[in-house]
Amino acid sequence: MDKNVENPTGILPAGSLTLSLARTPIAMRHDETWTVDKQIGCHDLFICLSGRAVYLLDEVPYEMSEGQALFVSSGTRYRGRHGGAGLYTGLAQHFSLRLFNEVDLFSLLTVKPQITFSAWTGVRPLVEHYLRISPRETLRQNYLFMALLLEYLHEAFAGWKGGSGLPWHVTDALVRISADILDRDHVERVLAGMPYSREYFIRVFRAYTGYTPAQFQQVRRIERAKHLLQSGRSVKETADLLGYADPFYFSRLFKKRTGISPARAVRDG
């Protein structure tokens, strides 16, 4: 399979995604009087446990029944109504999902809004357990919803956006640069492996991420520095470990990127 159609669940490294839950989950339990008409500023995922519902996403209809999920992207107007006899039950969760905490993953993907879980017998208990524990246990809540979201992505992925495949190459560069944040020559090797001119790819990379590749490596290095400082390392030790020969230069760079001094990060840790 060509790289620009590889499923993100099979290629993105662990820790590359940041999940934020915009509100506590909604345990849907709707009778025949239920309707909804909304437009929200984050993504939404519905998973049906029983019953039926009909949704309109920007006037496109989707019928939901047991074992199906429906993704509503941020800013999309959606309307819903009960779809038949009996209660319509399931999960509704507002969320955002960012790649390397820099860009909305769904802005890079083409997905099928509605899917039927092929592994529903395994997914259903996860949905039910998620609804039971939420919102009391935040760590387990995030972990379980990420598992459900990855199941949806595995089924729904249809391609990387951009006819030339550039979004895949931007993502590929993000992954490669993050794999070695200490070697400054590593960025040049990554750029040399791209099927575009160096200058053109840097412009595209910046358009998607807000950084040049070298700046992105620096951001990842500063993120590592913050963790080291908060774990008890001194400013000098942290600078040495991350390849900064001058701790004063490191301190200025750290404050520029984070808004606080390394000494403050040590105290906050």
N, C-alpha and C positions, 0 to 999 in steps of 0.2 A: 504494500500500500504506500502511495506517495505521502511524504511528510505532511503536505498541506491538508490532508484529510485524516490524519491520525487523531483518534479520540483523545481529548485532554485527560481523561481519567487514566489513560495508559502511558502517558508521557510526562506529565507534570510531576516534579519531585515532591516528596512529602514536605510539608511546611511552606509550600509556595503560595498557598491560598489562605486568605484571612476572611473568616466568616463573621458577620455582625448580624445579630438578630434585632430587628427594629422594634419589636414589641413581644410580649408574651404570646405563646401560641394560642390560637382560637380552636377550641374543641367544637367543631360544627355539629349542631343537632337541630336541624331545621324541618319544620312541618310545611304543609302545602301553602301557608300564607307567606313564606319567606321570599323576599326579594333583596337585591343589593344593587347599588349604582355608585361606583367609586372611581377615583383616579388618584393614585398614591405616588409618593416620591421615592419608592424603593421597589424591589422585586417582590413577587408574591408566588407562593407555591401552594396549590390545593391538592390534597390526596383524599380520594373518596373511599370510605370504609363500607358504606351501604347506601341504598337508595339511588336516586337519580337527580341530576340538576342540569340546567341548560345555561351556558354562559355566552355572552357576546363580547368578544374582544375587538374593539374598534369595528363593531358591527359584523364580525365574522363569528358564526355560531359553533359552539363545541358542546357536545352532550357528554356528561360525566356519569360514570357508573363504577361499581366496586372494582378496585385494582387499578384505577386510572389516576394519573396526575396531570395537572394543568399549570403551566408556568405563565405568569403575567409579568411582562417586563416593566421596569420603572417608567412611569409617565403614561402608561396605557390606560385608557378608560375602559372599564369593564362593567357589565351588568349581568346579573344572575337571577334565576328563579327556580323554584322547585320543579322537578321534572316528572313527578308521578306519585303513586300511592306510597305511603310509608315515609318514615323519616329519612332525610338526607343527612348522613353523618360523615365525619372525617376531620382532617387537619387543614388549617390555614395558617401560614407563617410568612410574615414580612421579613425580608432579609436583604443583605448586600454581600457580594462575594468578590474580593479584590485579589488580583494576581500580584504577588510580591508587594502587596499593600500599595500599589501604584495605580492600577487601572482595573476598571470593572471587567471581570472575565467575560461576562455576557456581551460586552461591546465588541469582543473579538470573535464571537461564535455565531453561527447560524444554528438554531435549534428548532426542533418540532415542539410547538407549544404543548401539545397533548400527547401523552404516551400511555401504553398499557404495560405495567410491570411484568416482565417475563418471569421474574422470580417472586411473584406476589406472595406465595406461601411463606417466604422468608421475610419479605418486606412488611407484611401486615403486622406481625408481632412487634416489629421495631416502631411502627407508627403508634400502636396502642401503648407501648411502654413509654414512648416519648411523651404522649399526652398525660400519662399517669404521673411522671416525675416532674414535669414542667409546671411552674417555673422555679421550683424550690432548689434545684441542684444545677447551677449554671454550667459547670464544667461538663457534666454528663449531658445536659441539654444541648450544648453546642456540638459535642462529639456525635450524638445520635442524629441531630439534624444534618450535620455534614454527611453522615453515612447515607441518609435518605436522599440528600441532594445529589450525591455522587451516583446513586442508583438511577436517579432521573437523568443526569447528564449522560450516563453510559447508554441509555436507551434513546435519548433525544438528540444527541449530537448529529448534525448534518453537514458540517464543514466549517472551515475558518473563513472569516469574512475577507473580502478583497479579492477580486478576480485573479490578481497576479500572485496570490499566496503570500503577500508581504506580511500580513498579521502573524502567520505562522513563523516567519523568519524573525520577526520582532520577538515573539515569545521564545523561540529557540535561543536567540541571543541573550534574553533575560536569564534563561535557565543556565546557559553556558557561563555567563559572567558570574552568576551567583555561585557556581561550583568552585571558583577560585578567585576570591576577592583580594588576595594578598599580592599576587604577581601582576605588576602593572603591565607587563608585556602580554599578558593573557588576553586583554581586550583587543590588542592588535591582531592576535592570532584568530580570535573570533571574527573580527571584521574581514580578515583575509579569506575566511571560509564562506562568506556570504556571496550569493550569485549576483551581486550588484556592485557598482562602484562604491568605494569607501565613502565619498562625500554624499552621494545620494542616499545610502543606507543610514548614515548618521542623521540626515534630515528627517527621514521616515521614522527612525527610532525615537527621535526627539518629539515628533508630532504625536506619537502614541503614548509616550511615557512622561514627557516634560523634561527629560534629561538626555544628554549625549551618553553614549555607552561608557565613556570614562567617568562621567559624573555619576552614573548609576552604580558603577563599581565602588566609587567613593562613598556614596550613600549607604551601600551595603556594609562597607568597612566600618563606617561610623555607627551603624546599628549594632554590629558586633562589639565595637568599643563600649557602647552603652551597657551591654550585657556584662562585659568583663568588669567594668567599673562597679556596677551594682552588685556583682558577686564578691567584691572585696579587693580587687586588684588596684594597685596604685596607678596614678596617672602615668608615671614613667614606665611601669611594667606594661601597661596597656599599649602605650605608644610603641614600645619595643616589639611586643608580640604582633602588632599590626604593621610593622615595617616603617614606622615614622622615626627617623633618626633624631629629629628635633622635637622634644616634648612641647616646646612653646608653640611651634607651628601646629602640632597636633591639637593643642588646646584651643587655638584660634579657630581652626577648622571645625572642631567639635562644636564650639559655641555657635558658629555660623550656621551649621546644619541643624542643631537641636534647640537653639535658643537658650541653653544653659551651659555653664562651665563644666569641665570634667570633675572639678572638686565638688560642685553641687550634685552631680550625678552620684558621686561616691557617698555623699551625705544622705541623699534620697534613697540609696540602695539599702 
